[in-house]
Amino acid sequence: MARMRWRAQKSAADRQLSNWTRRRVLSWSLFVLAGVIAVQHVVAHGGFQPLPLSMGWQDLLVGYPMAAVLAVAGAIALDPNPRI
């Protein structure tokens, strides 16, 4: 009986750790993507345009606002106790 209770507690802890690990991977992936977008934006303003978009579309779609949105989403996903 005590062994079954220990297994149930262990599986609950494993589930919680698995969810936390998955959320950490998601949040750090969003942070990295935000960094890549910000670097691409700086490079595009330097004159090199790796994307076949006009500068106006790059500012709207792949500029600092999008990098900021992804960074905020990553910060929200990193919270171990989400309140949403």
C-alpha positions as CSV (number, residue, x, y, z in Angstrom):
1,M,0.0,0.0,0.0
2,A,2.8,2.4,0.9
3,R,4.7,1.5,-2.2
4,M,1.7,2.3,-4.4
5,R,1.4,5.7,-2.7
6,W,5.1,6.4,-3.3
7,R,4.7,5.5,-7.0
8,A,1.7,7.8,-7.3
9,Q,3.7,10.6,-5.7
10,K,6.6,9.9,-7.9
11,S,4.6,10.0,-11.0
12,A,2.9,13.2,-10.0
13,A,6.4,14.8,-9.5
14,D,7.6,13.4,-12.8
15,R,4.6,14.9,-14.6
16,Q,5.2,18.3,-13.0
17,L,8.9,18.2,-13.9
18,S,8.1,17.1,-17.4
19,N,5.6,20.0,-17.8
20,W,8.2,22.4,-16.4
21,T,10.9,21.2,-18.7
22,R,8.7,21.5,-21.7
23,R,7.8,25.0,-20.8
24,R,11.4,25.9,-20.2
25,V,12.4,24.6,-23.7
26,L,9.5,26.6,-25.2
27,S,10.4,29.8,-23.4
28,W,14.1,29.6,-24.2
29,S,13.3,28.9,-27.8
30,L,11.1,32.0,-27.9
31,F,14.0,34.0,-26.4
32,V,16.5,32.7,-29.0
33,L,14.0,33.5,-31.8
34,A,13.5,37.0,-30.5
35,G,17.3,37.5,-30.4
36,V,17.7,36.2,-34.0
37,I,14.9,38.6,-35.1
38,A,16.5,41.5,-33.3
39,V,20.0,40.8,-34.9
40,Q,18.4,40.4,-38.3
41,H,16.7,43.7,-37.9
42,V,20.0,45.5,-37.0
43,V,21.7,43.9,-40.0
44,A,18.9,44.9,-42.3
45,H,19.2,48.5,-41.1
46,G,22.9,48.2,-41.8
47,G,22.2,47.7,-45.5
48,F,22.2,44.0,-45.9
49,Q,18.7,42.6,-46.6
50,P,18.6,38.8,-46.2
51,L,14.8,38.7,-46.5
52,P,13.1,39.6,-49.8
53,L,10.8,42.1,-48.1
54,S,10.7,45.9,-48.3
55,M,12.2,47.7,-45.4
56,G,8.7,48.9,-44.3
57,W,7.4,45.3,-44.1
58,Q,10.6,44.2,-42.3
59,D,10.0,46.9,-39.7
60,L,6.4,45.8,-39.1
61,L,6.8,42.0,-39.3
62,V,10.4,41.2,-38.3
63,G,11.4,44.3,-36.4
64,Y,11.9,45.1,-32.8
65,P,8.2,45.0,-32.0
66,M,8.0,41.3,-33.0
67,A,11.2,40.5,-31.1
68,A,9.7,42.2,-28.0
69,V,6.4,40.2,-28.4
70,L,8.4,37.0,-28.6
71,A,10.5,37.9,-25.6
72,V,7.5,38.7,-23.5
73,A,5.8,35.5,-24.6
74,G,8.9,33.6,-23.6
75,A,9.0,35.3,-20.2
76,I,5.3,34.4,-19.6
77,A,6.0,30.8,-20.6
78,L,9.0,30.6,-18.2
79,D,6.8,31.5,-15.2
80,P,6.5,28.2,-13.1
81,N,3.1,29.2,-11.7
82,P,1.1,30.7,-14.5
83,R,-1.9,32.8,-13.4
84,I,-3.5,32.9,-16.9
